[in-house]
């Protein structure tokens, strides 16, 4: 039997009513979206933020221990 003939005899279930459909979307999709956002935050945003904060924290610790603040000049990154 041809695929199109089989599909012609296939009965399609009716579309669920809107409140039930929306509840199903909320129940199935929202937890997955939340998990994806939490994973992206934990694996991408937090390491970046920590990497941005570490130089400032290291400078604060250096000031606490030695009493001198690192110079405000940035070393030339092109010179080696």
N, CA, C and O atoms as a GROMACS GRO file, in nm:
protein
  320
    1UNK      N    1   0.084  -0.118   0.000
    1UNK     CA    2   0.000   0.000   0.000
    1UNK      C    3   0.089   0.124   0.000
    1UNK      O    4   0.192   0.128   0.067
    2UNK      N    5   0.050   0.222  -0.073
    2UNK     CA    6   0.125   0.345  -0.087
    2UNK      C    7   0.114   0.429   0.041
    2UNK      O    8   0.013   0.423   0.111
    3UNK      N    9   0.218   0.506   0.072
    3UNK     CA   10   0.220   0.589   0.192
    3UNK      C   11   0.105   0.689   0.192
    3UNK      O   12   0.042   0.710   0.295
    4UNK      N   13   0.078   0.749   0.078
    4UNK     CA   14  -0.031   0.846   0.072
    4UNK      C   15  -0.166   0.782   0.094
    4UNK      O   16  -0.255   0.844   0.151
    5UNK      N   17  -0.183   0.658   0.050
    5UNK     CA   18  -0.309   0.588   0.075
    5UNK      C   19  -0.326   0.560   0.224
    5UNK      O   20  -0.436   0.571   0.278
    6UNK      N   21  -0.217   0.523   0.289
    6UNK     CA   22  -0.225   0.498   0.433
    6UNK      C   23  -0.254   0.627   0.509
    6UNK      O   24  -0.332   0.627   0.604
    7UNK      N   25  -0.193   0.736   0.468
    7UNK     CA   26  -0.219   0.863   0.534
    7UNK      C   27  -0.362   0.912   0.509
    7UNK      O   28  -0.418   0.981   0.593
    8UNK      N   29  -0.419   0.877   0.397
    8UNK     CA   30  -0.556   0.919   0.368
    8UNK      C   31  -0.656   0.854   0.464
    8UNK      O   32  -0.760   0.913   0.494
    9UNK      N   33  -0.624   0.735   0.513
    9UNK     CA   34  -0.713   0.664   0.605
    9UNK      C   35  -0.684   0.697   0.752
    9UNK      O   36  -0.759   0.655   0.840
   10UNK      N   37  -0.579   0.770   0.778
   10UNK     CA   38  -0.539   0.801   0.916
   10UNK      C   39  -0.630   0.908   0.973
   10UNK      O   40  -0.655   1.010   0.910
   11UNK      N   41  -0.681   0.885   1.092
   11UNK     CA   42  -0.768   0.984   1.156
   11UNK      C   43  -0.682   1.077   1.243
   11UNK      O   44  -0.597   1.031   1.320
   12UNK      N   45  -0.706   1.204   1.230
   12UNK     CA   46  -0.632   1.304   1.305
   12UNK      C   47  -0.714   1.342   1.428
   12UNK      O   48  -0.832   1.374   1.416
   13UNK      N   49  -0.651   1.339   1.547
   13UNK     CA   50  -0.728   1.376   1.666
   13UNK      C   51  -0.763   1.525   1.662
   13UNK      O   52  -0.692   1.604   1.600
   14UNK      N   53  -0.871   1.562   1.727
   14UNK     CA   54  -0.910   1.704   1.727
   14UNK      C   55  -0.809   1.788   1.806
   14UNK      O   56  -0.738   1.738   1.893
   15UNK      N   57  -0.806   1.914   1.773
   15UNK     CA   58  -0.719   2.007   1.844
   15UNK      C   59  -0.775   2.026   1.985
   15UNK      O   60  -0.895   2.048   2.000
   16UNK      N   61  -0.690   2.018   2.088
   16UNK     CA   62  -0.743   2.037   2.224
   16UNK      C   63  -0.791   2.180   2.245
   16UNK      O   64  -0.745   2.272   2.179
   17UNK      N   65  -0.882   2.195   2.338
   17UNK     CA   66  -0.933   2.329   2.367
   17UNK      C   67  -0.820   2.414   2.424
   17UNK      O   68  -0.724   2.360   2.481
   18UNK      N   69  -0.832   2.544   2.410
   18UNK     CA   70  -0.723   2.638   2.442
   18UNK      C   71  -0.673   2.629   2.586
   18UNK      O   72  -0.552   2.624   2.605
   19UNK      N   73  -0.758   2.627   2.688
   19UNK     CA   74  -0.706   2.623   2.825
   19UNK      C   75  -0.626   2.495   2.853
   19UNK      O   76  -0.523   2.499   2.919
   20UNK      N   77  -0.674   2.384   2.803
   20UNK     CA   78  -0.603   2.258   2.824
   20UNK      C   79  -0.470   2.257   2.749
   20UNK      O   80  -0.369   2.207   2.800
   21UNK      N   81  -0.470   2.311   2.627
   21UNK     CA   82  -0.347   2.318   2.549
   21UNK      C   83  -0.244   2.408   2.618
   21UNK      O   84  -0.127   2.372   2.628
   22UNK      N   85  -0.288   2.525   2.665
   22UNK     CA   86  -0.198   2.618   2.733
   22UNK      C   87  -0.143   2.557   2.862
   22UNK      O   88  -0.026   2.577   2.895
   23UNK      N   89  -0.227   2.483   2.934
   23UNK     CA   90  -0.179   2.418   3.056
   23UNK      C   91  -0.074   2.313   3.023
   23UNK      O   92   0.023   2.298   3.097
   24UNK      N   93  -0.092   2.241   2.914
   24UNK     CA   94   0.007   2.142   2.873
   24UNK      C   95   0.139   2.206   2.834
   24UNK      O   96   0.246   2.154   2.866
   25UNK      N   97   0.131   2.320   2.766
   25UNK     CA   98   0.253   2.392   2.730
   25UNK      C   99   0.325   2.439   2.856
   25UNK      O  100   0.446   2.422   2.868
   26UNK      N  101   0.250   2.497   2.948
   26UNK     CA  102   0.312   2.542   3.073
   26UNK      C  103   0.375   2.425   3.148
   26UNK      O  104   0.486   2.439   3.201
   27UNK      N  105   0.308   2.313   3.154
   27UNK     CA  106   0.357   2.198   3.229
   27UNK      C  107   0.481   2.136   3.165
   27UNK      O  108   0.570   2.092   3.237
   28UNK      N  109   0.488   2.134   3.033
   28UNK     CA  110   0.598   2.066   2.965
   28UNK      C  111   0.712   2.159   2.926
   28UNK      O  112   0.828   2.122   2.941
   29UNK      N  113   0.681   2.277   2.877
   29UNK     CA  114   0.783   2.365   2.820
   29UNK      C  115   0.850   2.454   2.923
   29UNK      O  116   0.972   2.470   2.920
   30UNK      N  117   0.775   2.510   3.014
   30UNK     CA  118   0.831   2.606   3.107
   30UNK      C  119   0.943   2.548   3.194
   30UNK      O  120   1.045   2.615   3.211
   31UNK      N  121   0.930   2.427   3.250
   31UNK     CA  122   1.043   2.373   3.327
   31UNK      C  123   1.168   2.353   3.242
   31UNK      O  124   1.280   2.372   3.291
   32UNK      N  125   1.151   2.316   3.116
   32UNK     CA  126   1.267   2.298   3.029
   32UNK      C  127   1.334   2.432   2.999
   32UNK      O  128   1.456   2.442   2.997
   33UNK      N  129   1.254   2.535   2.976
   33UNK     CA  130   1.309   2.668   2.953
   33UNK      C  131   1.383   2.719   3.077
   33UNK      O  132   1.491   2.776   3.066
   34UNK      N  133   1.324   2.697   3.193
   34UNK     CA  134   1.389   2.740   3.317
   34UNK      C  135   1.521   2.666   3.336
   34UNK      O  136   1.621   2.728   3.373
   35UNK      N  137   1.522   2.536   3.311
   35UNK     CA  138   1.647   2.459   3.324
   35UNK      C  139   1.752   2.509   3.226
   35UNK      O  140   1.870   2.518   3.260
   36UNK      N  141   1.712   2.541   3.105
   36UNK     CA  142   1.806   2.593   3.006
   36UNK      C  143   1.863   2.727   3.048
   36UNK      O  144   1.983   2.751   3.031
   37UNK      N  145   1.780   2.815   3.102
   37UNK     CA  146   1.828   2.946   3.146
   37UNK      C  147   1.922   2.933   3.266
   37UNK      O  148   2.024   3.001   3.273
   38UNK      N  149   1.888   2.846   3.360
   38UNK     CA  150   1.974   2.826   3.477
   38UNK      C  151   2.108   2.767   3.434
   38UNK      O  152   2.212   2.808   3.484
   39UNK      N  153   2.105   2.671   3.342
   39UNK     CA  154   2.230   2.611   3.294
   39UNK      C  155   2.316   2.715   3.221
   39UNK      O  156   2.438   2.719   3.241
   40UNK      N  157   2.256   2.797   3.137
   40UNK     CA  158   2.332   2.901   3.067
   40UNK      C  159   2.389   3.002   3.165
   40UNK      O  160   2.502   3.048   3.148
   41UNK      N  161   2.314   3.036   3.267
   41UNK     CA  162   2.363   3.129   3.368
   41UNK      C  163   2.479   3.068   3.445
   41UNK      O  164   2.581   3.134   3.468
   42UNK      N  165   2.464   2.943   3.486
   42UNK     CA  166   2.568   2.878   3.567
   42UNK      C  167   2.693   2.847   3.487
   42UNK      O  168   2.804   2.857   3.540
   43UNK      N  169   2.678   2.811   3.361
   43UNK     CA  170   2.793   2.767   3.282
   43UNK      C  171   2.857   2.878   3.199
   43UNK      O  172   2.972   2.864   3.157
   44UNK      N  173   2.786   2.986   3.176
   44UNK     CA  174   2.842   3.092   3.092
   44UNK      C  175   2.854   3.224   3.167
   44UNK      O  176   2.961   3.283   3.171
   45UNK      N  177   2.746   3.271   3.225
   45UNK     CA  178   2.746   3.404   3.285
   45UNK      C  179   2.827   3.409   3.415
   45UNK      O  180   2.902   3.504   3.437
   46UNK      N  181   2.812   3.309   3.499
   46UNK     CA  182   2.884   3.312   3.627
   46UNK      C  183   3.035   3.304   3.609
   46UNK      O  184   3.106   3.384   3.670
   47UNK      N  185   3.089   3.213   3.528
   47UNK     CA  186   3.235   3.215   3.509
   47UNK      C  187   3.285   3.347   3.451
   47UNK      O  188   3.392   3.395   3.491
   48UNK      N  189   3.211   3.406   3.359
   48UNK     CA  190   3.252   3.535   3.303
   48UNK      C  191   3.252   3.643   3.411
   48UNK      O  192   3.346   3.722   3.421
   49UNK      N  193   3.148   3.647   3.492
   49UNK     CA  194   3.139   3.748   3.597
   49UNK      C  195   3.250   3.729   3.700
   49UNK      O  196   3.310   3.827   3.746
   50UNK      N  197   3.279   3.606   3.736
   50UNK     CA  198   3.387   3.579   3.830
   50UNK      C  199   3.520   3.621   3.770
   50UNK      O  200   3.604   3.679   3.839
   51UNK      N  201   3.540   3.592   3.643
   51UNK     CA  202   3.663   3.634   3.576
   51UNK      C  203   3.679   3.784   3.572
   51UNK      O  204   3.791   3.834   3.577
   52UNK      N  205   3.569   3.857   3.563
   52UNK     CA  206   3.574   4.002   3.563
   52UNK      C  207   3.601   4.058   3.703
   52UNK      O  208   3.661   4.164   3.718
   53UNK      N  209   3.556   3.986   3.806
   53UNK     CA  210   3.573   4.033   3.942
   53UNK      C  211   3.708   3.998   4.002
   53UNK      O  212   3.754   4.066   4.094
   54UNK      N  213   3.772   3.893   3.953
   54UNK     CA  214   3.898   3.848   4.013
   54UNK      C  215   4.007   3.955   4.013
   54UNK      O  216   4.073   3.971   4.116
   55UNK      N  217   4.031   4.029   3.906
   55UNK     CA  218   4.135   4.133   3.913
   55UNK      C  219   4.107   4.238   4.021
   55UNK      O  220   4.198   4.281   4.091
   56UNK      N  221   3.982   4.278   4.036
   56UNK     CA  222   3.947   4.377   4.137
   56UNK      C  223   3.967   4.320   4.278
   56UNK      O  224   4.018   4.388   4.367
   57UNK      N  225   3.927   4.195   4.296
   57UNK     CA  226   3.946   4.132   4.427
   57UNK      C  227   4.094   4.113   4.458
   57UNK      O  228   4.137   4.132   4.572
   58UNK      N  229   4.172   4.075   4.358
   58UNK     CA  230   4.316   4.059   4.379
   58UNK      C  231   4.380   4.192   4.414
   58UNK      O  232   4.469   4.198   4.500
   59UNK      N  233   4.338   4.300   4.350
   59UNK     CA  234   4.391   4.432   4.382
   59UNK      C  235   4.352   4.473   4.523
   59UNK      O  236   4.433   4.533   4.594
   60UNK      N  237   4.231   4.442   4.565
   60UNK     CA  238   4.188   4.475   4.701
   60UNK      C  239   4.268   4.396   4.805
   60UNK      O  240   4.306   4.451   4.908
   61UNK      N  241   4.294   4.269   4.778
   61UNK     CA  242   4.375   4.188   4.869
   61UNK      C  243   4.518   4.243   4.873
   61UNK      O  244   4.578   4.253   4.980
   62UNK      N  245   4.571   4.279   4.758
   62UNK     CA  246   4.706   4.336   4.755
   62UNK      C  247   4.713   4.464   4.835
   62UNK      O  248   4.809   4.485   4.909
   63UNK      N  249   4.612   4.550   4.822
   63UNK     CA  250   4.609   4.674   4.899
   63UNK      C  251   4.601   4.645   5.048
   63UNK      O  252   4.666   4.712   5.129
   64UNK      N  253   4.520   4.545   5.086
   64UNK     CA  254   4.506   4.510   5.227
   64UNK      C  255   4.637   4.458   5.285
   64UNK      O  256   4.673   4.493   5.397
   65UNK      N  257   4.707   4.376   5.209
   65UNK     CA  258   4.830   4.315   5.259
   65UNK      C  259   4.948   4.411   5.253
   65UNK      O  260   5.022   4.422   5.350
   66UNK      N  261   4.967   4.481   5.141
   66UNK     CA  262   5.086   4.564   5.123
   66UNK      C  263   5.063   4.711   5.152
   66UNK      O  264   5.159   4.783   5.180
   67UNK      N  265   4.942   4.758   5.145
   67UNK     CA  266   4.913   4.900   5.166
   67UNK      C  267   4.934   4.984   5.042
   67UNK      O  268   4.921   5.106   5.048
   68UNK      N  269   4.967   4.921   4.929
   68UNK     CA  270   4.984   4.996   4.804
   68UNK      C  271   4.884   4.947   4.702
   68UNK      O  272   4.854   4.828   4.691
   69UNK      N  273   4.833   5.043   4.629
   69UNK     CA  274   4.735   5.010   4.524
   69UNK      C  275   4.811   4.991   4.393
   69UNK      O  276   4.906   5.064   4.367
   70UNK      N  277   4.771   4.895   4.310
   70UNK     CA  278   4.837   4.879   4.180
   70UNK      C  279   4.827   5.008   4.098
   70UNK      O  280   4.731   5.084   4.112
   71UNK      N  281   4.927   5.032   4.013
   71UNK     CA  282   4.927   5.156   3.935
   71UNK      C  283   4.806   5.162   3.843
   71UNK      O  284   4.754   5.059   3.798
   72UNK      N  285   4.764   5.284   3.816
   72UNK     CA  286   4.646   5.303   3.731
   72UNK      C  287   4.678   5.282   3.585
   72UNK      O  288   4.588   5.266   3.503
   73UNK      N  289   4.806   5.282   3.550
   73UNK     CA  290   4.845   5.263   3.410
   73UNK      C  291   4.823   5.118   3.371
   73UNK      O  292   4.849   5.025   3.448
   74UNK      N  293   4.777   5.102   3.250
   74UNK     CA  294   4.765   4.967   3.196
   74UNK      C  295   4.891   4.936   3.117
   74UNK      O  296   4.936   5.018   3.038
   75UNK      N  297   4.949   4.821   3.138
   75UNK     CA  298   5.066   4.787   3.057
   75UNK      C  299   5.028   4.773   2.911
   75UNK      O  300   4.917   4.730   2.878
   76UNK      N  301   5.119   4.811   2.822
   76UNK     CA  302   5.094   4.798   2.680
   76UNK      C  303   5.086   4.651   2.644
   76UNK      O  304   5.184   4.578   2.660
   77UNK      N  305   4.971   4.607   2.598
   77UNK     CA  306   4.953   4.464   2.568
   77UNK      C  307   5.024   4.420   2.441
   77UNK      O  308   5.047   4.301   2.420
   78UNK      N  309   5.060   4.518   2.356
   78UNK     CA  310   5.127   4.484   2.231
   78UNK      C  311   5.276   4.460   2.250
   78UNK      O  312   5.336   4.386   2.172
   79UNK      N  313   5.337   4.519   2.351
   79UNK     CA  314   5.481   4.504   2.374
   79UNK      C  315   5.509   4.372   2.445
   79UNK      O  316   5.434   4.329   2.532
   80UNK      N  317   5.619   4.311   2.404
   80UNK     CA  318   5.656   4.183   2.470
   80UNK      C  319   5.794   4.188   2.519
   80UNK      O  320   5.842   4.090   2.576
   0.00000   0.00000   0.00000
